[in-house]
């Protein structure tokens, strides 16, 4: 349990990166029902991210919570594969 609490302290006190300085394509996948990491946080990152609008994208999965890779693995895989094909 101590390791978990230490990780929580590190996350809580971490400074956000300078998103505007990042220059690689970005795909954010978020669950519509995520109560742990609400969509507004992902949308904020997307807005601050330093790439051109066409090189960054957010996909919000309906009916999915925080564990989207477990809750909707096929949809997540498809989004990732299509994004990579499109950008690289």
C-alpha positions as a printed Julia matrix, in Angstrom:
88×3 Matrix{Float64}:
   0.0    0.0     0.0
   2.92   2.37    0.67
   4.0    2.2    -2.97
   0.52   3.1    -4.11
   0.38   6.09   -1.75
   3.83   7.23   -2.87
   2.69   7.11   -6.5
  -0.42   9.12   -5.65
   1.72  11.78   -3.93
   4.02  12.03   -6.94
   1.1   12.39   -9.34
  -0.65  14.95   -7.13
   2.45  17.15   -6.86
   3.7   16.81  -10.45
   3.85  19.86  -12.69
   2.13  19.48  -16.05
   4.44  19.39  -19.07
   4.68  22.28  -21.51
   2.23  20.77  -23.98
   2.74  23.62  -26.43
   6.35  22.47  -26.96
   5.39  18.94  -28.03
   5.61  18.45  -31.78
   4.45  14.92  -32.57
   0.96  13.84  -33.64
  -1.43  13.21  -30.76
  -4.38  10.88  -30.28
  -6.23  11.14  -26.99
  -8.73   8.4   -26.24
 -11.16   9.09  -23.4
 -14.14   7.34  -21.91
 -17.32   9.4   -21.81
 -18.17   7.98  -18.37
 -14.66   8.34  -16.88
 -14.99   9.74  -13.35
 -11.25   9.45  -12.59
  -9.96  11.56  -15.48
 -12.85  13.7   -16.76
 -12.97  14.63  -20.45
 -12.4   18.32  -19.73
  -8.8   17.46  -18.74
  -8.2   15.65  -22.02
  -9.77  18.51  -23.96
  -7.49  20.98  -22.16
  -4.42  18.96  -23.14
  -5.64  18.8   -26.74
  -6.09  22.58  -26.86
  -2.65  23.3   -25.37
  -0.8   20.73  -27.47
   1.65  22.35  -29.87
   0.74  20.56  -33.08
  -1.44  21.83  -35.93
  -5.13  21.08  -35.47
  -5.1   18.36  -38.15
  -2.3   16.5   -36.31
  -4.12  16.14  -33.0
  -7.36  14.39  -32.25
  -9.56  13.31  -29.36
 -11.83  10.29  -29.53
 -14.46   9.98  -26.81
 -15.91   6.53  -26.34
 -19.61   6.47  -25.46
 -20.58   4.31  -22.5
 -16.96   3.72  -21.48
 -15.24   4.7   -18.25
 -11.61   5.01  -17.13
 -10.47   1.54  -18.2
 -11.24   2.02  -21.9
  -8.54  -0.46  -23.02
 -10.34  -3.16  -21.02
 -13.9   -1.94  -21.56
 -13.62  -1.4   -25.34
 -10.39  -3.06  -26.57
 -11.54  -3.53  -30.16
 -12.62   0.1   -30.53
  -9.4    1.35  -28.92
  -7.24  -0.84  -31.17
  -9.09   0.36  -34.26
  -8.67   4.03  -33.29
  -4.94   3.57  -32.71
  -4.35   1.63  -35.92
  -6.28   4.17  -38.01
  -4.48   7.1   -36.39
  -1.07   5.56  -37.08
  -2.0    4.75  -40.68
  -3.19   8.32  -41.17
  -0.2   10.06  -39.57
   2.7    7.78  -40.43
